[in-house]
Amino acid sequence: MPLKIATWNVNSARARVEHLGAWLRAFAPDVALLQELKCQDAEFPRLEIESLGYQVETHGQKTYNGVAILAKTGIAVVRRGLPGDDADTQARYIEADVAGLRVASIYLPNGNPAPGPKFDYKLAWMARLSAHAKSLSALERPVILGGDYNVCPTDEDLWDFKAMAGDALVSPEARAAFRGLLHQGWTDALRHRHPTARLYTYWDYFRDRFTHDHGLRIDHLLLSPEAADRLGDAGVDRSPRTREKPSDHTPAWCELRV
């Protein structure tokens, strides 16, 4: 059986614990990378998730941000927090060894409004991620960097570029930083399996974007060459976005041959 790895910005783990539990039961990923927990570690609904057969590791923060790794096997945490800036206290990165893989759950800064301090922070964070990704690539082992990157890599990754013009998610600088990761040798799992498809992972609540499929692809699974060699299928599970009061994101996933 292949390993199924998924990433999902749940937009509040406590508010959507029933959604999360239902998805874990139905989709049954071997590894789930979560973002935007919006709670401290002690407040994460650990018992509910563990009762479904998952181990849980979190890097939480009060009210904002927060990332987690869930797995059906043991999780050995390597780091909490992206290296490169000891003054950065935002909980946006957790990395661990799971099921023979090195995985990371990433919640990259939004960066709006651009230009401005938040945009500067986004680009600086991406530069730190690029430096760390290069060190992970040097491990020469299967690595998956999954999460909410808050970047639409190309115009094919959003429903209407004109509607997003000037947004940090489609800025030339953010796109260039994302391409820089790919140029290191990382494979965009969804785009590799679906080169031309309009695949979206996020729909704004505003103007009922989901009903009209006016979405963005900003949640990505980047694979090291050793992981890409094992890549089977990959896709987007839209079902959680159809639920009542859903997250504005939905899971992206890939399968790796064991």
C-alpha positions in Angstrom: 0.0 0.0 0.0 1.3 3.5 -0.8 1.8 6.1 1.8 -0.8 8.9 1.6 0.4 12.3 2.7 -1.9 15.3 2.9 -1.7 19.0 3.8 -4.6 21.1 5.0 -5.0 24.6 6.4 -7.8 23.8 8.9 -8.4 27.5 9.8 -8.8 26.8 13.6 -8.3 23.2 14.9 -10.7 23.7 17.8 -13.5 25.4 15.8 -13.3 22.6 13.1 -12.4 19.6 15.2 -15.5 17.7 13.9 -14.6 18.5 10.3 -11.0 17.4 10.9 -12.1 14.1 12.6 -14.6 13.4 9.8 -11.9 13.9 7.2 -9.4 11.8 9.0 -11.9 8.9 9.2 -13.0 9.2 5.6 -9.7 10.0 3.8 -7.4 8.2 6.3 -4.1 9.8 5.4 -1.0 8.1 6.8 0.5 11.6 7.5 -1.4 14.9 7.7 0.3 18.3 7.8 -2.0 20.9 9.3 -1.7 24.7 9.3 -3.4 27.7 11.0 -4.3 25.8 14.2 -5.0 29.1 16.0 -4.3 27.6 19.4 -1.5 26.9 21.8 -0.1 23.4 22.1 -2.1 22.6 25.2 -5.4 23.7 23.6 -5.1 21.5 20.5 -7.8 18.8 20.5 -5.3 16.0 21.0 -7.5 13.4 22.6 -10.1 13.6 19.8 -7.4 13.1 17.2 -5.5 10.4 19.1 -8.7 8.4 19.5 -8.7 8.0 15.7 -5.3 6.3 15.8 -3.0 9.3 15.1 0.0 10.5 17.0 0.2 14.3 17.2 3.0 16.9 17.3 2.2 20.6 17.3 3.9 24.0 17.2 1.1 26.3 18.4 0.6 29.9 19.1 -2.3 31.8 20.8 -5.0 33.0 18.4 -2.7 33.0 15.3 -0.7 30.6 13.1 0.2 27.2 14.4 1.2 24.0 12.6 1.0 20.3 13.3 2.0 16.8 12.1 -0.4 13.9 12.5 0.7 10.3 11.7 -0.4 6.8 12.1 3.2 5.9 13.1 5.7 7.4 15.4 6.8 11.0 15.0 10.3 12.1 15.9 10.3 15.9 15.9 13.5 17.5 14.4 12.6 21.1 14.9 9.9 23.6 15.8 10.4 26.9 14.0 12.2 27.7 10.8 15.9 28.4 11.3 17.6 31.6 10.3 16.0 34.2 12.6 16.0 33.6 16.4 13.8 36.7 16.9 11.0 35.2 14.9 8.4 33.8 17.3 5.6 33.0 14.9 4.6 29.3 14.9 4.8 28.6 11.2 7.1 25.5 10.8 7.5 22.1 12.3 9.7 19.3 10.9 9.9 15.6 11.8 10.9 12.1 10.8 7.8 10.0 10.0 7.5 6.6 8.3 10.9 6.8 6.8 10.3 10.3 5.5 11.4 13.8 6.6 8.3 15.9 6.5 7.6 19.6 7.3 4.3 21.4 7.8 4.7 25.0 6.6 2.5 28.1 7.0 4.1 30.7 5.0 3.2 34.4 5.7 0.5 35.9 3.6 2.4 39.1 3.0 -0.5 41.6 2.5 -0.6 44.5 2.1 2.2 44.7 -0.4 4.5 46.6 -0.3 4.9 46.9 3.4 6.5 45.3 6.5 4.3 42.1 6.2 5.4 41.7 2.6 9.1 42.1 3.6 8.6 39.5 6.3 7.1 37.1 3.7 10.1 37.4 1.4 12.6 37.1 4.3 10.8 34.0 5.5 10.9 32.5 2.0 14.6 33.2 1.8 15.1 31.4 5.1 13.0 28.5 3.8 15.0 28.3 0.6 18.3 28.1 2.6 16.9 25.4 4.9 15.4 23.5 1.9 18.8 23.3 0.4 20.2 21.7 3.5 17.3 19.2 3.5 17.9 18.4 -0.1 21.5 17.6 0.8 20.3 14.8 3.1 19.6 12.7 -0.1 16.5 11.1 1.4 12.8 11.4 0.8 11.6 14.8 2.1 8.2 16.5 1.8 7.7 20.2 2.4 3.9 20.5 2.6 1.7 23.3 3.6 0.0 26.6 2.9 2.6 28.5 0.9 0.4 31.6 0.3 1.8 31.7 -3.3 0.0 31.1 -6.6 3.1 29.9 -8.6 1.6 30.7 -12.1 -1.5 32.3 -13.6 -2.9 28.8 -14.1 -3.1 28.5 -10.3 -5.9 31.1 -9.9 -9.2 31.8 -11.4 -8.6 35.4 -12.5 -5.3 37.2 -12.4 -6.9 40.6 -12.8 -8.9 40.1 -9.6 -5.7 39.3 -7.7 -3.5 42.0 -9.3 -1.3 43.6 -6.7 -1.8 40.8 -4.1 1.2 39.4 -2.4 0.2 35.9 -3.3 0.8 36.6 -7.0 3.7 39.0 -6.7 6.7 38.6 -9.0 8.9 38.4 -5.9 7.0 35.6 -4.2 6.7 33.6 -7.5 10.4 34.0 -8.1 11.1 32.7 -4.6 8.9 29.7 -5.2 10.6 29.0 -8.6 13.9 29.1 -6.7 12.7 26.2 -4.6 11.8 24.2 -7.7 15.2 25.0 -9.3 16.9 23.4 -6.3 15.3 20.1 -7.5 12.0 20.0 -5.6 9.0 18.6 -7.4 5.5 20.2 -7.1 3.5 17.0 -6.7 0.2 18.4 -7.9 1.5 20.1 -10.9 3.7 17.2 -11.8 0.7 14.9 -11.9 -1.7 17.4 -13.4 0.4 19.7 -15.7 -2.5 21.8 -17.1 -5.5 21.2 -14.8 -7.2 24.0 -12.9 -6.7 22.7 -9.4 -7.6 25.0 -6.5 -7.1 24.5 -2.8 -8.5 27.8 -1.4 -11.7 29.7 -2.1 -12.4 33.0 -0.3 -15.6 33.1 1.7 -16.4 36.4 0.0 -19.0 36.4 -2.8 -19.4 32.6 -2.5 -16.2 31.9 -4.4 -16.4 28.1 -3.9 -19.8 27.8 -5.6 -18.4 29.6 -8.6 -15.1 27.7 -8.4 -13.2 31.0 -8.2 -10.2 29.6 -6.3 -6.5 29.7 -5.8 -3.9 26.9 -5.6 -1.7 28.0 -2.7 -1.3 24.7 -0.8 1.6 22.7 -2.1 3.5 19.5 -1.6 7.1 19.8 -2.6 9.1 16.6 -2.9 12.8 16.0 -2.9 14.2 13.9 -5.8 14.2 10.8 -3.6 10.5 11.4 -2.7 9.6 12.3 -6.3 11.0 9.0 -7.5 8.3 7.3 -5.4 5.4 9.6 -6.4 2.2 7.8 -7.5 -1.0 9.8 -7.6 -1.7 13.3 -6.3 -4.8 15.5 -6.1 -7.1 17.8 -4.2 -9.9 16.5 -1.9 -12.7 19.1 -2.2 -15.1 17.4 0.1 -14.2 19.2 3.4 -14.9 22.6 1.6 -18.5 21.5 1.0 -19.3 21.1 4.7 -21.2 23.7 6.8 -18.9 26.5 8.1 -15.8 24.9 6.5 -12.2 26.1 6.4 -11.6 28.3 3.4 -8.9 25.7 2.3 -9.2 22.1 1.4 -6.6 19.3 1.5 -4.0 18.6 -1.1 -2.5 15.1 -1.1 0.0 12.8 -2.7 0.8 9.1 -2.6 4.4 7.7 -2.3 5.2 4.1 -3.2 6.7 2.3 -0.3 
